[in-house]
Each structure stands twice: as structure tokens, then as C-alpha cells.
Amino acid sequence: MDKHDHAFGCGCDCGCDCGCDRRDFLAAMSATLGGLAFTAAAPGAAGAAPPPAAKQNATVRGVLVGPADADADACVAALRQSAEKLGLKLNLDPKPVAEADQAEALAAQLEADRPDGLVLVALDKAGLPRADVLLAAAEKLRGPMVPVVLLPADPEIAPDAYRRPGLYTLRAPEELADVEFGLRMINVRKLLNQCTVLGFDNRPPSEATLPFFGIKLRMVPFDRYAKEFAAVPIDDAARELIDQFTAGATEQRGITEESLENAARAHFALRKILAEERADGMTMNCLRRGWLKPCMSFATHNSELIPAACEMDVPALCTMLVGRFLIGRPGFMHNMAVETERNQYYASHCTCPTKIYGPEGDDLPYLLRRFAHTNEGSCAIQVFWKEGDPATLVRAYPGNPARMDVYAAKVFASHPMPPVGGCTTNVEVELTDRADAMMAVGHHNVLFCGDYARRFRQFAQFYRLELLPTGYRGASALRSRVGNQPQGASPGSLETT
């Protein structure tokens, strides 16, 4: 096996030493998994998205450390505002922890209470020894771990000594606005632990919990989907959905009425099962399924931030869920290829969302065309990305330890006729934090629109995920840090912390 954890499937030509081809690998991984104890002009407007199970936001403990007379009003206000905005429960101790015995007592209480996260507001340098006691207590709380946001109130406190795994350390006062991102990271793990995703395959029903992410993977027999598909009538609701698919398309290439009707059947069948299971996303062993392939439905669900991953690729599905909660944007799971002469990376697949800027953002232009790899003529979508847009490549791997690959990129071109890969949407990008596009590894990486590489790296460090370096050069080899930006627009390739 290669250096990545394949225990939850990758569906890829990944360069491993197992001797299997991509289709055989998918079949084997499906067997393993099965045994585990748009607006009117874009797809997605017909019918409401199925509601997942209600989720509880994180409970965060906030502690002031240092002398009682220090001024922490700005930090406390930012902390309260961010918690309220995100809907988190913030238990903020009103009195600072100034003495050693107070810190020891609170450390014991943390072990008993196990909050979802801890925020330490260091009032001045004198408070750091007390903070160290609480950091050591949080460090011991593995299973689940308690991540810590360290928020210095005094600009004299240099945070560099506290830039280490398990910590998200800000710099006062210029990074005060980033406290919201720290709380968001705490909430991401809380939300992931409450997510259920469906895996459609020819296996008996079963359920397993994915390591680190805590996501429940519930296997659903493919036959259940096939029966629901066959039962969907082509009624007014189906016609409305078909009209939405076609009205927003700039062109249709080889698409028949039958292929559009089957795209609608797939969508309503999956909607029904998602609603019945109160699930947050899905993946499917979808190759060689003929008219039952769910390409249009998967693209539509992805635009609605309901992650849908092809080919039973559970790591890609986990990556999409992290992106949903961390940056609020859908990801494009894709096959990769590399153009070595021009040093470019190609991302191609058939389920690209049109809402790559988020559900409230503009739609990208798209056309409808036949699915690329078979001859039955099922409908797929080709989406055209905007040249020059920043982008981020990510792949998360469940496991012990959990891993994450992150690459900063920029869109170079979105090809009208795919030059490689064969799939409908084909986006050519250049990697901006690697010298060589061949340094990118992994099949079915997920492409997000936006400069979020730094944010994903911060998330990985916060939760002690193993970050694969693969030639990453970091800030010193690229360019100097570019100021502070609002959450969701932070520099992607500038800092690792």
C-alpha cells in the first residue's frame, strides 16, 4: 500500500503496490465498506433539500488567565460576538485565573467536564504559567481531545512559542478578528461527529463510525435506490426539475428526453432516501450503473452543500463535509492528471457543482452533455470555472492517525473539450505553493474555489492531523505574509499556522 490510509477506499489509480487496477480496487473497497460494524436557472430548485438530523453546536469553555486588573474587554467582546454569531454555547469564567492553585483546580474540572474546546485569554505575560497548566490538562484529554484557542490580550505576548499542534494561537491585537475562525474549527469537529452519510453499494445494511471524523457511514443496498428510481413518476415536479436543468444550460450535446427523465428519477429517488435516513451526504458505487448513474443529482446536491461523492470514495466525502462546515463552499471531487511540459494540474469529473462560490453565490455557466465513459447517453454536467480564481486542493483521510493533503492553486483554464481524463468538467490549475505539479498526490482530491489552503492547514494542525508535506515550500520560500483578511479569504499559501 502507499503512504495513505486506504482502509476507507479511494477508488483510484493511486500508485499503490497492491497490483490491482482502479475498477478492481473499487470493488474490493466496496466489499470492505459493506462489512463495516439551484435557482430557476440552475439545477436544484425543484423541491426542498432533505432535512438532516438536527445538530447541536459546540460548548466552549472560556478562561481569562492573568492579573484581575488587566484590560481584556476587546478580547472578551470579540469572543462573545463570535460565539453568538456561530451559535456556540460559551461558558466564560467571569474572574481571571491568577494563582497556581486556581489553575490546578480548573485543570481538574476540565478533565471532568470535557468541553468541546477551550479558549484561553492570556491577559499578560504573568498569566502564561497559568495558561501552561491548562494547556497541559487539555493535552491529556485525548478521546476526544480538547483543542485550545490561545488569545493574547497583551500585544507584548509573542505567540510563536505557542504555535504547535492542538493550538490555534492568535496575535494581539491584529489577529483578533480571527477568533471566529478558531471557534469555527472547534464547531467543525462537533458537527462532523453528528453527521451521517450514506454509502450505496451491493452490500447488506450496516453502520460504522469513521476514525477521527466521527462521521457515521451507513451502508444502503443499491437495490433500494434502484427500486426508488423505478418508482419515480415523470410528473409535474419531475418536469419542473428537467426544465431547471435545461433552462440554465448554455448548450445541450447529445442529451435526449429519456436521459433527462432518468436524471430526474435519480434525483428524486436520492432525495427520498436522504430524507428517510436524515443523512448529511452520500457516496455511491456508481460505475457501470447505466441509466441509474446519479451525475446530475450529485452535482445538484453538492451545490446545496449536501456532499455527494462518486465511486464509494469515503475520504473525498469526508473532505467535502469538512469544507462545508469550515469554509461554507462545496468541493469538486475529481480525477487528476498532470501536464508535465507546462507544469499544470488537471481536475476532471462529472458531478461538479455550479455554486462553487457557495449556495448564495453566483452560478457558473454550464452545459449538459452525455456521460463521458459509456454509450447509453445518460446526462452529465460540464461546468466552466473562471480563469484566475484562487483555488485549494484538499484530501482528508480517516484513520489513526487521520491525514490531510492541502495544495494552494489558481485556475488557469476551464476547457470546452476535456484534453485529458475524459470526464465532462475539466479544470486546469497551476499549483502556487509547489514547484512541480507532479508533487500533487492522491486520486479524487477535492477542489474548492477560493484561497483556503492556510485555513485547511490550520485545521489540520489544530486537530493534529498528519499534514503530508509533498514539497510544500511554506511562507519563507514564497512571499511575505499579506495582512489579515476576513474569514474565508485568508492567504492560502503563506503560513502553516
URLIN-V149022 format. One record per residue. RES is the residue in one letter. SS is DSSP state (H for helix, E for strand, C for the rest). Layout:
RES_SS ; RES_SS
This chain:
M_C ; D_C ; K_C ; H_C ; D_C ; H_C ; A_C ; F_C ; G_C ; C_C ; G_C ; C_C ; D_C ; C_C ; G_C ; C_C ; D_C ; C_C ; G_C ; C_C ; D_C ; R_H ; R_H ; D_H ; F_H ; L_H ; A_H ; A_H ; M_H ; S_H ; A_H ; T_H ; L_H ; G_H ; G_H ; L_C ; A_C ; F_C ; T_C ; A_C ; A_C ; A_C ; P_C ; G_C ; A_C ; A_C ; G_C ; A_C ; A_C ; P_C ; P_C ; P_C ; A_C ; A_C ; K_C ; Q_C ; N_C ; A_C ; T_E ; V_E ; R_E ; G_E ; V_E ; L_E ; V_E ; G_C ; P_C ; A_C ; D_C ; A_C ; D_C ; A_C ; D_H ; A_H ; C_H ; V_H ; A_H ; A_H ; L_H ; R_H ; Q_H ; S_H ; A_H ; E_H ; K_H ; L_H ; G_C ; L_C ; K_E ; L_E ; N_E ; L_E ; D_C ; P_C ; K_C ; P_C ; V_E ; A_C ; E_C ; A_H ; D_H ; Q_H ; A_H ; E_H ; A_H ; L_H ; A_H ; A_H ; Q_H ; L_H ; E_H ; A_H ; D_H ; R_C ; P_C ; D_C ; G_E ; L_E ; V_E ; L_E ; V_E ; A_E ; L_C ; D_C ; K_H ; A_H ; G_H ; L_H ; P_H ; R_H ; A_H ; D_H ; V_H ; L_H ; L_H ; A_H ; A_H ; A_H ; E_H ; K_H ; L_C ; R_C ; G_C ; P_C ; M_C ; V_C ; P_E ; V_E ; V_E ; L_E ; L_E ; P_E ; A_C ; D_C ; P_C ; E_C ; I_C ; A_C ; P_H ; D_H ; A_H ; Y_H ; R_C ; R_C ; P_C ; G_C ; L_E ; Y_E ; T_E ; L_C ; R_C ; A_C ; P_C ; E_C ; E_C ; L_H ; A_H ; D_H ; V_H ; E_H ; F_H ; G_H ; L_H ; R_H ; M_H ; I_H ; N_H ; V_H ; R_H ; K_H ; L_H ; L_H ; N_C ; Q_C ; C_C ; T_E ; V_E ; L_E ; G_E ; F_E ; D_E ; N_C ; R_C ; P_C ; P_C ; S_E ; E_E ; A_E ; T_E ; L_C ; P_C ; F_C ; F_C ; G_C ; I_C ; K_E ; L_E ; R_E ; M_E ; V_E ; P_E ; F_H ; D_H ; R_H ; Y_H ; A_H ; K_H ; E_H ; F_H ; A_H ; A_H ; V_C ; P_C ; I_C ; D_C ; D_H ; A_H ; A_H ; R_H ; E_H ; L_H ; I_H ; D_H ; Q_H ; F_H ; T_H ; A_H ; G_C ; A_C ; T_C ; E_C ; Q_E ; R_E ; G_C ; I_C ; T_C ; E_H ; E_H ; S_H ; L_H ; E_H ; N_H ; A_H ; A_H ; R_H ; A_H ; H_H ; F_H ; A_H ; L_H ; R_H ; K_H ; I_H ; L_H ; A_H ; E_H ; E_H ; R_C ; A_C ; D_C ; G_E ; M_E ; T_E ; M_E ; N_C ; C_C ; L_C ; R_C ; R_C ; G_H ; W_H ; L_H ; K_C ; P_C ; C_H ; M_H ; S_H ; F_H ; A_H ; T_H ; H_H ; N_H ; S_H ; E_C ; L_C ; I_C ; P_C ; A_E ; A_E ; C_C ; E_C ; M_C ; D_C ; V_H ; P_H ; A_H ; L_H ; C_H ; T_H ; M_H ; L_H ; V_H ; G_H ; R_H ; F_H ; L_H ; I_C ; G_C ; R_C ; P_C ; G_C ; F_E ; M_E ; H_C ; N_E ; M_E ; A_E ; V_E ; E_E ; T_C ; E_C ; R_C ; N_C ; Q_E ; Y_E ; Y_E ; A_E ; S_E ; H_E ; C_C ; T_C ; C_C ; P_C ; T_C ; K_C ; I_C ; Y_C ; G_C ; P_C ; E_C ; G_C ; D_C ; D_C ; L_C ; P_C ; Y_E ; L_E ; L_E ; R_E ; R_E ; F_C ; A_C ; H_C ; T_C ; N_C ; E_C ; G_C ; S_C ; C_E ; A_E ; I_E ; Q_E ; V_E ; F_C ; W_C ; K_C ; E_C ; G_C ; D_C ; P_E ; A_E ; T_E ; L_E ; V_E ; R_E ; A_E ; Y_E ; P_C ; G_C ; N_C ; P_C ; A_C ; R_E ; M_E ; D_E ; V_E ; Y_E ; A_E ; A_E ; K_E ; V_E ; F_E ; A_E ; S_E ; H_C ; P_C ; M_C ; P_C ; P_C ; V_C ; G_C ; G_C ; C_C ; T_C ; T_E ; N_E ; V_E ; E_E ; V_E ; E_E ; L_E ; T_C ; D_C ; R_C ; A_C ; D_C ; A_H ; M_H ; M_H ; A_C ; V_C ; G_C ; H_C ; H_C ; N_C ; V_E ; L_E ; F_E ; C_E ; G_C ; D_C ; Y_C ; A_H ; R_H ; R_H ; F_H ; R_H ; Q_H ; F_H ; A_H ; Q_H ; F_H ; Y_C ; R_C ; L_C ; E_E ; L_E ; L_C ; P_C ; T_C ; G_C ; Y_C ; R_C ; G_C ; A_C ; S_C ; A_C ; L_C ; R_C ; S_C ; R_C ; V_C ; G_C ; N_C ; Q_C ; P_C ; Q_C ; G_C ; A_C ; S_C ; P_C ; G_C ; S_C ; L_C ; E_C ; T_C ; T_C
